[in-house]
Amino acid sequence: MTERIYTAGLVVIGDEILSGRTHDKNIAQIASWLQVQGIRLSEVRVVPDVIERIVEAVNALREGYDYLFTTGGIGPTHDDITVDAVAAALGVEVVIHPDARAILEKYYADKPGGLNEARLRMARVPEGAELIPNRMSGAPGIKLGNIHLMAGVPHITAGMLDALTGTLEGGLPLLAETIGCWTPESEVADILRQVETAHENCQIGSYPFFREGRVGANFVVRSTSRDELRSCVDSLCDGLATAGFDFTPGGI
Amino acid sequence: MTERIYTAGLVVIGDEILSGRTHDKNIAQIASWLQVQGIRLSEVRVVPDVIERIVEAVNALREGYDYLFTTGGIGPTHDDITVDAVAAALGVEVVIHPDARAILEKYYADKPGGLNEARLRMARVPEGAELIPNRMSGAPGIKLGNIHLMAGVPHITAGMLDALTGTLEGGLPLLAETIGCWTPESEVADILRQVETAHENCQIGSYPFFREGRVGANFVVRSTSRDELRSCVDSLCDGLATAGFDFTPGGI
């Protein structure tokens, strides 16, 4: 049984991430959202606010995966160049989207400065694009083919993802179940390997941690099949119990 | 006046980041550390625990930048394949490093299970590599040419970075100063653009936020020259004051 796996790439655009000034929250947010849509985030690239670098990453990832998301660089200031970069990557013009202009006119009607030239930049889209509703502030996201341009501010991106929910074709969601142990992963490495080998449609990830002065690990079993996931988790629990390790279903 | 700019790439290895399960902390941590070393983090790629994908990213970034860092995948379990991937990327063998073996023998001497086969995996290195001290737990990091293999667990990586401090050749550190405004960035976009254009060795980033129900932005001015940074920040403050905007030196 082969099943279609849907994949996505993400380009995070922003000097502020690469300088360490801002801790990215969009990778985890978009990854989690994609899982629920039945789409796997397969690669992320973080690139600076340099048009050639954005173009290169956009072209690599839009061709390599079913969907491409970008975050950042769609605001009103001079360092917001994502629209220009995506248009250049696709070889299309940048145009003012009439609906985006109307949204911004309404949003800024009663605000100081009104729809000034800088704000009108947020109505610019690569020719042929549709808008992604922004329920948090004025400027919309942008969708063109398999490319989705989202905001850099995480809660605005959250609203845009919400608006996209259920609109992208996906496959079976990747299910996951976690088993936690207050045991160094190096004591149970053989069990993990054996159980994974015996369940070919499951993967087991091992994520060690140090908490409260003690060493432990969470083992995450992933599969698109609920039955195979169940069987693999049961085998792992049996293996741990047989070897005398305590474990916590659901993870620690 | 041209000055040598030192750059680094980072490959974050781990299904747990791409699934959204774990929020990455290593990008910001390594970025901030590199800034202090006078090295700019220029690109990050997040890839899954798949050897071909790691090899591809390692080869792209080790050739594209002065330094390459990787995080994740150097532990004792079956999903820890970074050493194998880097060896494959470089076309060298994987060998047991005698010093790493000695470190692990000592570390596990009094622990249940001792230095078992899984733990001995953590002494494996691409042939020719040196070790990076791990002050937090047993297994060391690995350095080979311009490549640095760090742990996935952030506080272990912090200790490894600490051990590397001052050992990498860098250029002038990128200095930064922040000015905050309780003003939408779209009202001051023209000022930002004009000031940046007038100071060719400075960049200004604009980072909007929503807090306490109000809109604001921080403007980060960056330069390797302390004098030019000072001059650019002064111009920005003058421009904001002249246009009647309140601002907060140091940022909000």
Interface residues (C-beta under 8 A of the other chain):
Chain A: V12 D15 E16 I17 L18 S19 G20 R21 T22 H23 D24 K25 I27 A28 Q29 I30 A31 S32 W33 L34 Q35 R40 L41 S42 E43 V44 R45 V46 V47 P48 D49 R53 G75 P76 T77 H78 D79 Y108 K111 P112 G113 N116 E117 A118 R119 R121 M122 M136 S137 V153 H155 L174 A176 P184 E185 S186 E187 A189 D190 L192 R193 E196 Q203 I204 G205 S206 Y207 P208 F209 F210 V220 R222
Chain B: V12 D15 E16 I17 L18 S19 G20 R21 T22 H23 D24 K25 I27 A28 Q29 I30 A31 S32 W33 L34 Q35 R40 L41 S42 E43 V44 R45 V46 V47 P48 D49 R53 G75 P76 T77 H78 D79 K111 P112 G113 N116 E117 A118 R119 R121 M122 S137 V153 H155 L174 A176 P184 E185 S186 E187 A189 D190 L192 R193 E196 Q203 I204 G205 S206 Y207 P208 F209 F210 V220 R222
